[in-house]
Amino acid sequence: MSVSPENIVSQGVADAVKALYGIEAEASTIVPQATRKEFEGNLTVMVFPFVKAARKAPEAVGTEIGQWLVENVGAVSRFNVVKGFLNIVITPTFWNGVLEHIEASENYGHKAADESSPLVMVEYSSPNTNKPLHLGHLRNILLGYSLSKILAACGNKVVKTNIVNDRGIHICKSMLAWQKWFDGKTPESGKVKGDHLVGDCYVAFDQHLKAEVAKLMAEDPSLDKEKATAASALMTEAREMLRKWEAKDPEVRALWKRMNEWVYAGFDETYKRMGVDFDKIYYESETYLEGKEKVLEGLEKGVLYRREDGSVWADLKGDGLDEKLLLRSDGTSVYMTQDIGTAKLRFRDYPIDKMIYVVGNEQNYHFQVLSILLDRLGFSWGKDLVHFSYGMVELPEGKMKSREGTVVDADDLMAKMVGTAAEVSEELGKLDGMSEQERADIAEMVGLGALKYFLLKVDPRKNITFNPRESIDFNGNTGPFIQYTYARIRSVLRRAEEAGYALTGYGAAEPNEREVALIQRLSDYPGIVEEAGRSYSPALIANYVYDLVKQYNQFYHECPILKEEDAAVRALRLAISDATARVVKDGMDLLGIRVPERM
């Protein structure tokens, strides 16, 4: 049986109102909801939309539709009406068929992509090469990676992409600092990750710059911070290095390439530990010239204009915005130009149907402008690009600042989370009897699972205050709680297999209220995945899995499984357990989280 109870009820109600009142209603417009706990029923349908055409009171309409369903739809056993709400009770043994369908599905909750499926490109990470990845990047990367998996589960073809900001004044600051104060230090000689070394250079530049600016302001009280910074020798050198880079000076380019390679090696190590990847990586150093070319093309077509100083602008006042600089008077590009160039290359490389940018809400205006410009410059999907705007991650003590070295480094945080997971698991005795390798693997799974779940369970649009210790808790809405429940289910299934108990042959068993509720919740999973893809919200998956696990734990405590003597009932409960484990594992996988087979 492949039809969900919701679909059966929707079609049944559509057929009922046509037979009873001559009303043509599309089944897709009739959306049953789970019945509230205080009323008897599994699914509830509002009958108010049919009252006017039926010319009867809501209670009468609900009663007539309910009676029609009982007489004509085998899955409906009885009903009750509360005002304009029709509460429908599904025949208990019908749920066995639902369970059979879940168990028989190879990839339950997923839709397979085919040649006609839209191609969605998702951009995430987008790091600068002057610093290592930090906590803020983690939320971006985890959201982007999870969203990519969810969209693929919804039947889309998905390309995961990254744009690396590998040029500009920021990397020149790190390069200059390395030349001045790091005595030829390399990742090998310093025994440090390359991205960390380059990040240390960036922080060192800022510290020396602050000292120089303070000295200039003390020597000349008429200088404010902005003027003193512009006049500083360090900034002058950094700007000169950028000019040399733009002019392709071989010495500057060689140092730039060398330091970027250090960073890329560091990034790759971090991405690997996080369990994320990309299908295609673009580099700003390769896209910004493409952007300049596209801007000049727009200038020729008259969709952009040039000012007297030679700078190129877009007039967006007709769109309710202002004017946007695209090329400076000296011909150098801005971030917007780079994004246009990247879009041009992506459109050349892939037949994109939808482009999703995973970028923090601080850039809302930027993407509003980018959408308009891409449309004007001839990209068919420009108007429909999606800015997946998410909230910031803060610490209890406030915001993080890269240049001041006050960020929470991603590598350090992951190591700390894994260490904490090992300590907590040891204290609770959850690693007893395991080898050292198993202990290490479980700690890695639990630590990173806790981190990922904490960052993904919250509505992406909301800001998060991250508390590492809180996320490791084995109780409540946390990754470890879900992982532990999964391991518990797998333990039950292993013991059942050892005892020779089957997961089939439960057709004659009539599920009780707790079992029905759990099967019904499992039947919701495909709809949850679909809604998560439609609303771009991994949080829907996270909280669904948490609710499912809570419900399973209640079932586990109230319904004996291995001790149940009735073979059909025992098989039913084992099948429910197996289906729950499969859905939990799949849901966590969509979040990029692994689950342990034992714990």
GIUR-V727397 format. One record per residue. RES is the residue in three letters. SS is DSSP state (H for helix, E for strand, L for the rest). PHI is phi as a letter, one per 30 degrees, with the letter a starting at -180 (none if undefined). Layout:
BEGIN
RES;SS;PHI
RES;SS;PHI
END
This chain:
BEGIN
MET;L;none
SER;L;c
VAL;L;c
SER;L;d
PRO;H;d
GLU;H;d
ASN;H;d
ILE;H;d
VAL;H;d
SER;H;e
GLN;H;d
GLY;H;d
VAL;H;d
ALA;H;d
ASP;H;d
ALA;H;d
VAL;H;d
LYS;H;d
ALA;H;d
LEU;H;d
TYR;H;b
GLY;L;i
ILE;L;d
GLU;L;d
ALA;L;b
GLU;L;d
ALA;H;e
SER;H;d
THR;H;d
ILE;L;c
VAL;L;c
PRO;L;d
GLN;E;c
ALA;E;d
THR;L;d
ARG;L;d
LYS;L;d
GLU;L;d
PHE;L;c
GLU;L;d
GLY;L;k
ASN;L;c
LEU;E;b
THR;E;b
VAL;E;b
MET;E;d
VAL;L;c
PHE;H;e
PRO;H;d
PHE;H;c
VAL;H;d
LYS;H;d
ALA;H;d
ALA;H;d
ARG;L;h
LYS;L;b
ALA;L;d
PRO;H;e
GLU;H;d
ALA;H;d
VAL;H;d
GLY;H;d
THR;H;d
GLU;H;d
ILE;H;d
GLY;H;d
GLN;H;d
TRP;H;d
LEU;H;d
VAL;H;d
GLU;H;d
ASN;H;c
VAL;L;c
GLY;L;e
ALA;L;d
VAL;E;c
SER;E;c
ARG;E;a
PHE;E;a
ASN;E;b
VAL;E;b
VAL;E;b
LYS;L;h
GLY;L;c
PHE;E;c
LEU;E;c
ASN;E;c
ILE;E;c
VAL;E;c
ILE;E;d
THR;L;e
PRO;L;e
THR;L;d
PHE;H;e
TRP;H;d
ASN;H;d
GLY;H;d
VAL;H;d
LEU;H;d
GLU;H;d
HIS;H;d
ILE;H;d
GLU;H;d
ALA;H;d
SER;L;d
GLU;L;d
ASN;L;b
TYR;L;e
GLY;L;j
HIS;L;c
LYS;E;c
ALA;L;d
ALA;L;d
ASP;L;b
GLU;L;d
SER;L;d
SER;L;d
PRO;L;d
LEU;E;c
VAL;E;c
MET;E;c
VAL;E;c
GLU;E;c
TYR;L;b
SER;L;i
SER;L;h
PRO;L;d
ASN;E;c
THR;L;d
ASN;L;c
LYS;L;a
PRO;L;d
LEU;L;d
HIS;E;b
LEU;H;e
GLY;H;d
HIS;H;d
LEU;H;e
ARG;H;d
ASN;H;e
ILE;H;d
LEU;H;d
LEU;H;d
GLY;H;d
TYR;H;d
SER;H;d
LEU;H;e
SER;H;d
LYS;H;d
ILE;H;d
LEU;H;d
ALA;H;d
ALA;H;d
CYS;E;d
GLY;L;j
ASN;L;c
LYS;E;d
VAL;E;b
VAL;E;c
LYS;E;c
THR;E;b
ASN;E;b
ILE;E;c
VAL;E;c
ASN;E;d
ASP;L;c
ARG;L;b
GLY;L;j
ILE;H;d
HIS;H;d
ILE;H;d
CYS;H;d
LYS;H;d
SER;H;d
MET;H;d
LEU;H;d
ALA;H;d
TRP;H;d
GLN;H;d
LYS;H;d
TRP;H;b
PHE;L;c
ASP;L;h
GLY;L;i
LYS;L;d
THR;L;b
PRO;H;e
GLU;H;d
SER;H;d
GLY;H;c
LYS;L;h
VAL;L;b
LYS;L;d
GLY;H;e
ASP;H;d
HIS;H;d
LEU;H;d
VAL;H;d
GLY;H;d
ASP;H;d
CYS;H;d
TYR;H;d
VAL;H;d
ALA;H;d
PHE;H;e
ASP;H;d
GLN;H;d
HIS;H;d
LEU;H;d
LYS;H;e
ALA;H;d
GLU;H;d
VAL;H;d
ALA;H;d
LYS;H;d
LEU;H;d
MET;H;d
ALA;H;d
GLU;H;d
ASP;L;b
PRO;L;e
SER;L;d
LEU;L;d
ASP;L;c
LYS;H;d
GLU;H;d
LYS;H;d
ALA;H;d
THR;H;d
ALA;H;d
ALA;H;d
SER;L;d
ALA;H;d
LEU;H;d
MET;H;d
THR;H;d
GLU;H;d
ALA;H;d
ARG;H;d
GLU;H;d
MET;H;d
LEU;H;d
ARG;H;d
LYS;H;d
TRP;H;d
GLU;H;d
ALA;L;d
LYS;L;i
ASP;L;e
PRO;H;d
GLU;H;d
VAL;H;d
ARG;H;d
ALA;H;d
LEU;H;d
TRP;H;e
LYS;H;d
ARG;H;d
MET;H;d
ASN;H;d
GLU;H;d
TRP;H;e
VAL;H;d
TYR;H;d
ALA;H;d
GLY;H;d
PHE;H;e
ASP;H;e
GLU;H;d
THR;H;d
TYR;H;e
LYS;H;d
ARG;H;d
MET;H;d
GLY;L;i
VAL;L;c
ASP;L;a
PHE;L;b
ASP;L;d
LYS;E;a
ILE;E;c
TYR;E;c
TYR;E;b
GLU;H;e
SER;H;d
GLU;H;c
THR;H;c
TYR;H;d
LEU;H;d
GLU;H;d
GLY;H;d
LYS;H;d
GLU;H;d
LYS;H;d
VAL;H;d
LEU;H;d
GLU;H;d
GLY;H;d
LEU;H;d
GLU;H;d
LYS;H;d
GLY;L;i
VAL;L;d
LEU;L;b
TYR;E;b
ARG;E;c
ARG;L;d
GLU;L;d
ASP;L;d
GLY;L;j
SER;L;d
VAL;E;c
TRP;E;b
ALA;E;c
ASP;E;c
LEU;L;c
LYS;H;d
GLY;H;d
ASP;H;c
GLY;L;i
LEU;L;c
ASP;L;c
GLU;E;c
LYS;E;b
LEU;E;d
LEU;E;c
LEU;E;b
ARG;L;d
SER;L;d
ASP;L;d
GLY;L;i
THR;L;d
SER;E;c
VAL;L;c
TYR;H;e
MET;H;e
THR;H;d
GLN;H;d
ASP;H;d
ILE;H;d
GLY;H;d
THR;H;d
ALA;H;d
LYS;H;d
LEU;H;d
ARG;H;d
PHE;H;d
ARG;H;d
ASP;H;d
TYR;L;b
PRO;L;d
ILE;L;d
ASP;L;c
LYS;E;b
MET;E;c
ILE;E;c
TYR;E;c
VAL;E;c
VAL;E;b
GLY;E;e
ASN;H;d
GLU;H;d
GLN;H;c
ASN;H;e
TYR;H;d
HIS;H;e
PHE;H;d
GLN;H;d
VAL;H;d
LEU;H;e
SER;H;e
ILE;H;d
LEU;H;d
LEU;H;d
ASP;H;d
ARG;H;d
LEU;L;d
GLY;L;j
PHE;L;d
SER;L;d
TRP;L;c
GLY;H;e
LYS;H;d
ASP;H;c
LEU;L;d
VAL;E;c
HIS;E;c
PHE;E;d
SER;E;d
TYR;E;b
GLY;L;d
MET;L;d
VAL;E;c
GLU;E;b
LEU;E;c
PRO;L;e
GLU;L;c
GLY;E;k
LYS;L;d
MET;L;c
LYS;L;b
SER;L;d
ARG;L;d
GLU;L;c
GLY;L;i
THR;L;c
VAL;L;d
VAL;L;c
ASP;E;d
ALA;H;d
ASP;H;d
ASP;H;d
LEU;H;d
MET;H;d
ALA;H;d
LYS;H;d
MET;H;d
VAL;H;d
GLY;H;d
THR;H;d
ALA;H;d
ALA;H;d
GLU;H;d
VAL;H;d
SER;H;d
GLU;H;d
GLU;H;d
LEU;L;d
GLY;L;i
LYS;L;d
LEU;L;c
ASP;L;e
GLY;L;i
MET;L;c
SER;L;d
GLU;H;d
GLN;H;d
GLU;H;d
ARG;H;e
ALA;H;d
ASP;H;d
ILE;H;d
ALA;H;d
GLU;H;d
MET;H;d
VAL;H;d
GLY;H;d
LEU;H;d
GLY;H;d
ALA;H;d
LEU;H;d
LYS;H;d
TYR;H;d
PHE;H;e
LEU;H;d
LEU;H;c
LYS;L;d
VAL;L;c
ASP;L;e
PRO;L;e
ARG;L;d
LYS;L;c
ASN;L;d
ILE;E;b
THR;E;c
PHE;E;c
ASN;L;b
PRO;H;e
ARG;H;d
GLU;H;d
SER;H;d
ILE;L;d
ASP;L;e
PHE;L;d
ASN;L;b
GLY;L;i
ASN;L;d
THR;L;b
GLY;H;d
PRO;H;e
PHE;H;d
ILE;H;d
GLN;H;d
TYR;H;d
THR;H;d
TYR;H;e
ALA;H;d
ARG;H;d
ILE;H;d
ARG;H;d
SER;H;d
VAL;H;e
LEU;H;d
ARG;H;d
ARG;H;d
ALA;H;d
GLU;H;d
GLU;H;d
ALA;H;d
GLY;L;i
TYR;L;d
ALA;L;c
LEU;L;c
THR;L;c
GLY;L;i
TYR;L;c
GLY;L;e
ALA;L;d
ALA;L;d
GLU;L;c
PRO;L;d
ASN;L;d
GLU;H;e
ARG;H;d
GLU;H;d
VAL;H;d
ALA;H;e
LEU;H;d
ILE;H;d
GLN;H;d
ARG;H;d
LEU;H;d
SER;H;d
ASP;L;d
TYR;H;e
PRO;H;e
GLY;H;d
ILE;H;d
VAL;H;d
GLU;H;d
GLU;H;d
ALA;H;d
GLY;H;d
ARG;H;d
SER;H;c
TYR;L;h
SER;L;b
PRO;H;e
ALA;H;e
LEU;H;d
ILE;H;d
ALA;H;e
ASN;H;d
TYR;H;d
VAL;H;d
TYR;H;d
ASP;H;d
LEU;H;d
VAL;H;d
LYS;H;e
GLN;H;d
TYR;H;d
ASN;H;d
GLN;H;d
PHE;H;e
TYR;H;e
HIS;H;d
GLU;H;c
CYS;L;b
PRO;L;e
ILE;L;c
LEU;L;d
LYS;L;d
GLU;L;d
GLU;L;d
ASP;L;d
ALA;H;d
ALA;H;d
VAL;H;d
ARG;H;d
ALA;H;d
LEU;H;d
ARG;H;d
LEU;H;d
ALA;H;d
ILE;H;d
SER;H;d
ASP;H;d
ALA;H;d
THR;H;d
ALA;H;d
ARG;H;d
VAL;H;d
VAL;H;d
LYS;H;d
ASP;H;d
GLY;H;d
MET;H;d
ASP;H;d
LEU;H;d
LEU;L;c
GLY;L;i
ILE;L;c
ARG;L;d
VAL;L;b
PRO;L;d
GLU;L;d
ARG;L;b
MET;L;a
END
